[in-house]
Amino acid sequence: MTSDSDSDEEMTLADLQRKTSMTRAAASASEASAVNDDEDDEESKETDSKSNGKAHDDDEDDDGEGGDDDDDEEDSDDNLTLSAFMKTRAKRSKDKISYKEVSSEDEDDEVIPNPKKPKPSPGPPSTEETAKHTLVGNILKRWQYCLPYWPDLSNVEKPPKTFIETGTKGVYVGIAPDNLGEIRDLRPRDGKAPIFSVLIKFPAKELKEDLVNGIAKQQKALEDNKDRYPSDWFQTVSKLLKAEAKTARALVPSKIDAEYKTWARKHVRK
């Protein structure tokens, strides 16, 4: 078996194709002979003759197909041995892959040039917080304890005609056809409204006092309602409030105002 395989590799492709066709024809003839054992010798000879003719026609067809190929390299393959043909075919396949990879890279380089990095656009104004920003924020998150009740509705205006109160004192809604659904807020605008843009204008000294007093009131309210909360939650919140109170008392208003004044020159529009 090894010797036959080695000899096949040394044959040209054309001879190998003829050998294969002859082998197939002989097998067909043997099969026909086994089925028709009772036929006379003349019929057997005629069958063999037809089989040999078919094999001869197959060889001619194979040669014709090879002759119709316009590629010179494919024609020359018929004169190669099987082992040489396999080596040549593997080399061509590798060359084609390399060519495609190189051409694809070249095409990408030509079609898609290196884009220029866009210039960074100027960002929004700096929103870096100062100590005064933090101070106001600490007041706003507990403003009910830090600030006087707002708004002061002791002298709130009466509702205009065709307006009724909404449930919030000083806020009215229209009920007439010409003002149906219109809202009018007549609450006073003076005083320390719990609004960032209002509180940031007050001096840090006054804001510090509001914060310290507010935390003290919050601690008292927590202590008065101690039984309403779980013990572990109560202890945690108490420690947080003590830490905040200590930090608030250590604030230096003069430094806070100076820092904010410098920041405002750059970022606050007049």
C-alpha positions as a Python dict, from the first residue, in 0.01 Angstrom:
ca = {
    (1, 'M'): (0, 0, 0),
    (2, 'T'): (286, 238, 77),
    (3, 'S'): (464, 172, -250),
    (4, 'D'): (143, 233, -449),
    (5, 'S'): (87, 561, -266),
    (6, 'D'): (443, 674, -331),
    (7, 'S'): (417, 585, -700),
    (8, 'D'): (93, 780, -731),
    (9, 'E'): (265, 1092, -598),
    (10, 'E'): (532, 1060, -868),
    (11, 'M'): (273, 1032, -1152),
    (12, 'T'): (154, 1337, -1339),
    (13, 'L'): (-203, 1453, -1286),
    (14, 'A'): (-304, 1352, -1639),
    (15, 'D'): (-172, 995, -1592),
    (16, 'L'): (-333, 974, -1250),
    (17, 'Q'): (-670, 1074, -1397),
    (18, 'R'): (-640, 809, -1668),
    (19, 'K'): (-548, 545, -1410),
    (20, 'T'): (-850, 636, -1199),
    (21, 'S'): (-1084, 617, -1497),
    (22, 'M'): (-945, 277, -1602),
    (23, 'T'): (-987, 146, -1246),
    (24, 'R'): (-1350, 261, -1231),
    (25, 'A'): (-1419, 106, -1573),
    (26, 'A'): (-1266, -226, -1471),
    (27, 'A'): (-1475, -232, -1155),
    (28, 'S'): (-1790, -167, -1357),
    (29, 'A'): (-1699, -447, -1596),
    (30, 'S'): (-1641, -693, -1311),
    (31, 'E'): (-1976, -607, -1157),
    (32, 'A'): (-2156, -654, -1487),
    (33, 'S'): (-1982, -989, -1539),
    (34, 'A'): (-2088, -1113, -1195),
    (35, 'V'): (-2452, -1025, -1259),
    (36, 'N'): (-2463, -1178, -1608),
    (37, 'D'): (-2277, -1505, -1546),
    (38, 'D'): (-2521, -1697, -1771),
    (39, 'E'): (-2462, -1480, -2076),
    (40, 'D'): (-2234, -1605, -2353),
    (41, 'D'): (-1875, -1496, -2404),
    (42, 'E'): (-1970, -1277, -2699),
    (43, 'E'): (-2197, -1059, -2484),
    (44, 'S'): (-1924, -1036, -2216),
    (45, 'K'): (-1672, -919, -2470),
    (46, 'E'): (-1919, -662, -2601),
    (47, 'T'): (-1973, -531, -2245),
    (48, 'D'): (-1597, -504, -2186),
    (49, 'S'): (-1559, -322, -2513),
    (50, 'K'): (-1824, -69, -2421),
    (51, 'S'): (-1667, -19, -2078),
    (52, 'N'): (-1326, 41, -2229),
    (53, 'G'): (-1480, 286, -2472),
    (54, 'K'): (-1642, 475, -2192),
    (55, 'A'): (-1310, 496, -2011),
    (56, 'H'): (-1150, 627, -2328),
    (57, 'D'): (-1424, 891, -2360),
    (58, 'D'): (-1371, 999, -1998),
    (59, 'D'): (-1004, 1051, -2068),
    (60, 'E'): (-1086, 1264, -2370),
    (61, 'D'): (-1337, 1470, -2169),
    (62, 'D'): (-1079, 1529, -1898),
    (63, 'D'): (-827, 1638, -2153),
    (64, 'G'): (-1084, 1867, -2315),
    (65, 'E'): (-1169, 2037, -1989),
    (66, 'G'): (-803, 2099, -1921),
    (67, 'G'): (-760, 2243, -2269),
    (68, 'D'): (-1042, 2490, -2228),
    (69, 'D'): (-881, 2653, -1924),
    (70, 'D'): (-734, 2986, -2018),
    (71, 'D'): (-501, 2998, -1720),
    (72, 'D'): (-146, 2895, -1822),
    (73, 'E'): (-63, 2795, -1467),
    (74, 'E'): (-357, 2549, -1455),
    (75, 'D'): (-241, 2383, -1784),
    (76, 'S'): (105, 2332, -1646),
    (77, 'D'): (-37, 2152, -1342),
    (78, 'D'): (-115, 1842, -1556),
    (79, 'N'): (256, 1778, -1595),
    (80, 'L'): (323, 1797, -1218),
    (81, 'T'): (336, 1501, -985),
    (82, 'L'): (70, 1479, -715),
    (83, 'S'): (309, 1575, -434),
    (84, 'A'): (444, 1869, -632),
    (85, 'F'): (91, 1980, -717),
    (86, 'M'): (-15, 1979, -350),
    (87, 'K'): (288, 2191, -253),
    (88, 'T'): (218, 2437, -536),
    (89, 'R'): (-148, 2465, -441),
    (90, 'A'): (-65, 2533, -75),
    (91, 'K'): (185, 2804, -174),
    (92, 'R'): (-70, 2975, -404),
    (93, 'S'): (-333, 2974, -129),
    (94, 'K'): (-88, 3135, 115),
    (95, 'D'): (13, 3397, -141),
    (96, 'K'): (-351, 3491, -208),
    (97, 'I'): (-424, 3538, 163),
    (98, 'S'): (-118, 3755, 209),
    (99, 'Y'): (-212, 3962, -94),
    (100, 'K'): (-564, 4021, 34),
    (101, 'E'): (-441, 4124, 377),
    (102, 'V'): (-187, 4370, 236),
    (103, 'S'): (-428, 4513, -18),
    (104, 'S'): (-695, 4557, 250),
    (105, 'E'): (-455, 4751, 472),
    (106, 'D'): (-339, 4963, 181),
    (107, 'E'): (-699, 5037, 84),
    (108, 'D'): (-789, 5136, 438),
    (109, 'D'): (-490, 5369, 453),
    (110, 'E'): (-592, 5537, 129),
    (111, 'V'): (-967, 5562, 185),
    (112, 'I'): (-965, 5650, 556),
    (113, 'P'): (-685, 5894, 634),
    (114, 'N'): (-583, 5960, 989),
    (115, 'P'): (-849, 6202, 1120),
    (116, 'K'): (-730, 6513, 1293),
    (117, 'K'): (-819, 6538, 1657),
    (118, 'P'): (-1081, 6807, 1713),
    (119, 'K'): (-976, 7100, 1921),
    (120, 'P'): (-1123, 7084, 2271),
    (121, 'S'): (-1415, 7321, 2304),
    (122, 'P'): (-1418, 7554, 2601),
    (123, 'G'): (-1607, 7396, 2888),
    (124, 'P'): (-1869, 7558, 3111),
    (125, 'P'): (-1759, 7798, 3384),
    (126, 'S'): (-1603, 7635, 3687),
    (127, 'T'): (-1851, 7522, 3948),
    (128, 'E'): (-1594, 7446, 4216),
    (129, 'E'): (-1750, 7493, 4556),
    (130, 'T'): (-1614, 7713, 4828),
    (131, 'A'): (-1662, 7684, 5201),
    (132, 'K'): (-1955, 7926, 5176),
    (133, 'H'): (-2129, 7701, 4922),
    (134, 'T'): (-2097, 7414, 5170),
    (135, 'L'): (-2221, 7631, 5455),
    (136, 'V'): (-2535, 7733, 5265),
    (137, 'G'): (-2596, 7372, 5160),
    (138, 'N'): (-2584, 7255, 5523),
    (139, 'I'): (-2842, 7517, 5615),
    (140, 'L'): (-3078, 7430, 5330),
    (141, 'K'): (-3097, 7059, 5418),
    (142, 'R'): (-3236, 7153, 5762),
    (143, 'W'): (-3376, 7498, 5693),
    (144, 'Q'): (-3686, 7441, 5911),
    (145, 'Y'): (-3451, 7433, 6214),
    (146, 'C'): (-3204, 7700, 6099),
    (147, 'L'): (-3425, 7979, 5964),
    (148, 'P'): (-3727, 8168, 6093),
    (149, 'Y'): (-4053, 8031, 5965),
    (150, 'W'): (-4088, 8132, 5606),
    (151, 'P'): (-4283, 8292, 5466),
    (152, 'D'): (-4425, 8522, 5733),
    (153, 'L'): (-4798, 8511, 5658),
    (154, 'S'): (-4916, 8728, 5944),
    (155, 'N'): (-4990, 9014, 5706),
    (156, 'V'): (-5056, 8824, 5383),
    (157, 'E'): (-5272, 8995, 5124),
    (158, 'K'): (-5634, 8893, 5082),
    (159, 'P'): (-5728, 8707, 4764),
    (160, 'P'): (-5836, 8920, 4466),
    (161, 'K'): (-6188, 8894, 4329),
    (162, 'T'): (-6264, 8571, 4139),
    (163, 'F'): (-5968, 8399, 4315),
    (164, 'I'): (-5980, 8144, 4593),
    (165, 'E'): (-5717, 8000, 4824),
    (166, 'T'): (-5549, 7678, 4708),
    (167, 'G'): (-5481, 7535, 5052),
    (168, 'T'): (-5149, 7715, 5090),
    (169, 'K'): (-5196, 8049, 5262),
    (170, 'G'): (-5108, 8336, 5030),
    (171, 'V'): (-5142, 8128, 4711),
    (172, 'Y'): (-5465, 8165, 4508),
    (173, 'V'): (-5620, 8020, 4191),
    (174, 'G'): (-5855, 8195, 3949),
    (175, 'I'): (-6208, 8061, 3896),
    (176, 'A'): (-6357, 8316, 3653),
    (177, 'P'): (-6377, 8243, 3277),
    (178, 'D'): (-6107, 8501, 3202),
    (179, 'N'): (-5860, 8376, 3470),
    (180, 'L'): (-5962, 8014, 3515),
    (181, 'G'): (-5667, 7817, 3656),
    (182, 'E'): (-5441, 8120, 3691),
    (183, 'I'): (-5214, 8103, 3999),
    (184, 'R'): (-5116, 8406, 4204),
    (185, 'D'): (-4854, 8375, 4479),
    (186, 'L'): (-4886, 8672, 4713),
    (187, 'R'): (-4658, 8547, 4988),
    (188, 'P'): (-4397, 8802, 5103),
    (189, 'R'): (-4056, 8785, 4935),
    (190, 'D'): (-3849, 8951, 5204),
    (191, 'G'): (-3655, 8777, 5480),
    (192, 'K'): (-3434, 8469, 5465),
    (193, 'A'): (-3607, 8258, 5205),
    (194, 'P'): (-3471, 7901, 5196),
    (195, 'I'): (-3325, 7957, 4851),
    (196, 'F'): (-2959, 7924, 4762),
    (197, 'S'): (-2943, 8247, 4560),
    (198, 'V'): (-3085, 8436, 4861),
    (199, 'L'): (-2877, 8283, 5141),
    (200, 'I'): (-2543, 8307, 4955),
    (201, 'K'): (-2570, 8687, 4980),
    (202, 'F'): (-2573, 8689, 5360),
    (203, 'P'): (-2241, 8724, 5551),
    (204, 'A'): (-2078, 8401, 5666),
    (205, 'K'): (-2094, 8508, 6031),
    (206, 'E'): (-2475, 8524, 6024),
    (207, 'L'): (-2498, 8197, 5829),
    (208, 'K'): (-2271, 8025, 6082),
    (209, 'E'): (-2499, 8127, 6368),
    (210, 'D'): (-2803, 7998, 6177),
    (211, 'L'): (-2634, 7663, 6118),
    (212, 'V'): (-2513, 7614, 6477),
    (213, 'N'): (-2856, 7703, 6617),
    (214, 'G'): (-3030, 7482, 6362),
    (215, 'I'): (-2822, 7176, 6450),
    (216, 'A'): (-2889, 7231, 6820),
    (217, 'K'): (-3266, 7243, 6754),
    (218, 'Q'): (-3240, 6930, 6542),
    (219, 'Q'): (-3056, 6745, 6820),
    (220, 'K'): (-3324, 6845, 7071),
    (221, 'A'): (-3605, 6729, 6839),
    (222, 'L'): (-3428, 6395, 6796),
    (223, 'E'): (-3386, 6352, 7172),
    (224, 'D'): (-3752, 6440, 7238),
    (225, 'N'): (-3865, 6168, 6996),
    (226, 'K'): (-3610, 5907, 7101),
    (227, 'D'): (-3874, 5643, 7173),
    (228, 'R'): (-4007, 5661, 6816),
    (229, 'Y'): (-3684, 5537, 6655),
    (230, 'P'): (-3480, 5216, 6675),
    (231, 'S'): (-3192, 5247, 6920),
    (232, 'D'): (-2918, 5174, 6665),
    (233, 'W'): (-3059, 5432, 6420),
    (234, 'F'): (-3089, 5690, 6699),
    (235, 'Q'): (-2728, 5638, 6807),
    (236, 'T'): (-2601, 5669, 6448),
    (237, 'V'): (-2788, 5995, 6379),
    (238, 'S'): (-2685, 6141, 6714),
    (239, 'K'): (-2317, 6084, 6637),
    (240, 'L'): (-2355, 6245, 6294),
    (241, 'L'): (-2522, 6555, 6439),
    (242, 'K'): (-2251, 6592, 6707),
    (243, 'A'): (-1981, 6578, 6438),
    (244, 'E'): (-2161, 6838, 6226),
    (245, 'A'): (-2208, 7069, 6524),
    (246, 'K'): (-1836, 7049, 6606),
    (247, 'T'): (-1746, 7132, 6245),
    (248, 'A'): (-1991, 7425, 6234),
    (249, 'R'): (-1850, 7581, 6552),
    (250, 'A'): (-1497, 7564, 6409),
    (251, 'L'): (-1582, 7769, 6098),
    (252, 'V'): (-1396, 8101, 6051),
    (253, 'P'): (-1639, 8348, 5886),
    (254, 'S'): (-1371, 8597, 5773),
    (255, 'K'): (-1184, 8331, 5576),
    (256, 'I'): (-1508, 8201, 5427),
    (257, 'D'): (-1612, 8545, 5303),
    (258, 'A'): (-1267, 8620, 5160),
    (259, 'E'): (-1256, 8292, 4971),
    (260, 'Y'): (-1603, 8340, 4828),
    (261, 'K'): (-1525, 8699, 4727),
    (262, 'T'): (-1227, 8580, 4520),
    (263, 'W'): (-1434, 8303, 4362),
    (264, 'A'): (-1722, 8541, 4280),
    (265, 'R'): (-1495, 8775, 4082),
    (266, 'K'): (-1429, 8498, 3833),
    (267, 'H'): (-1760, 8315, 3819),
    (268, 'V'): (-2047, 8542, 3927),
    (269, 'R'): (-2194, 8764, 3660),
    (270, 'K'): (-2293, 9112, 3769),
}
